[in-house]
Amino acid sequence: MTVADTIAIPPPPKKLVTFHRLIPSARLPQRADSSAAGMLPTRAFRYCEPSSTASGFGYYIFPAMDFSLRFDGYDVLWTYPGVGEWFPIPKLSSVQFPGFRDYFASVAPPECAEFAPPFMAVLQEPGFMQLWSGLMARTAPGWSLLVRSPANFGRPGGYEPFEGVIETDHWFGPLITNIRLIKTDTPIDFRQEHPMLQVQPIPRIAYQESTLNNYELVPDLKQFAPADWDDFYDTVVRPNVMANARAASMRRPPASAARSNPEPAASLTRPENPCHPVIRVRRRAAGLPRSGSGPPPFPAVSCSGNARS
């Protein structure tokens, strides 16, 4: 039994992810937008399905409040609207969201009341911080959350977010992210109207070692199988042939000239591919050479069926 035979894709759950808001004023998550909230160019949004699919995959997570950070190369300070001053955050220390500690203690059971999650913390490395979204998340069994910056957004000014995978089907803790501050002596602003993160649900089987170790390498173009060339033709060659034929049809001469000098219409059918196994069998049965009577679509490629190593 191969590794592929042992991989079982989990069935689609009835409820994939549940977001819990702990900070009352935090903005609720929302579905990611296939236009990247308007960041994608119109042409990419309409015609580039890979970009629009990646943009719409997951959920936007917003800062729990408007706030600003300032980094001098060693120390980090923060402020928020209405206070008019900057507060230092000691290294290897944390700060609470304003008023959240008392609110959490009034709602949580006694054994949990003293463990309000911190709003942000400064890590050991200079400029490295951990930020909390004010949320917690729980996913269906076998599913995790990939935490990353919003897909196809411009890079945020002043900091770089790290990516991480949280197994939220059994780890029920704060939905956090780590960032690295890269600007010094300049306010770095976080605003609730702009997504801070994008979380994407993925099945745990997708990143297990047994899954990721199940791959193949084809080190040389000459090792393409006939099926590979067939798929290449359908993906790359055929659309270009059809596009060229459409362009040629738009450049046809007037009808009167066409009647006096008729030309055969451009064919959109696929030329005979000598690499196709069915074609090879038919040619052998008819006693024809493999190259056929017409030029092959890939004259520089041998069709002898080299085995992959």
Secondary structure as UniProt FT lines:
FT   HELIX           3..6
FT   STRAND          17..21
FT   TURN            24..25
FT   STRAND          30..31
FT   TURN            34..39
FT   HELIX           42..47
FT   HELIX           49..55
FT   STRAND          59..61
FT   STRAND          67..71
FT   STRAND          76..79
FT   TURN            81..83
FT   STRAND          87..89
FT   TURN            91..92
FT   STRAND          94..95
FT   TURN            98..99
FT   HELIX           100..107
FT   TURN            110..114
FT   STRAND          120..122
FT   TURN            126..127
FT   STRAND          128..139
FT   TURN            141..142
FT   STRAND          143..148
FT   TURN            151..152
FT   TURN            157..158
FT   STRAND          159..161
FT   STRAND          164..166
FT   TURN            168..170
FT   STRAND          174..181
FT   STRAND          188..190
FT   TURN            192..193
FT   STRAND          197..203
FT   HELIX           204..207
FT   HELIX           209..212
FT   HELIX           221..223
FT   HELIX           226..232
FT   HELIX           233..237
FT   HELIX           238..250
FT   HELIX           255..260
FT   TURN            274..275
FT   HELIX           277..286
FT   TURN            290..291
FT   TURN            299..300
//
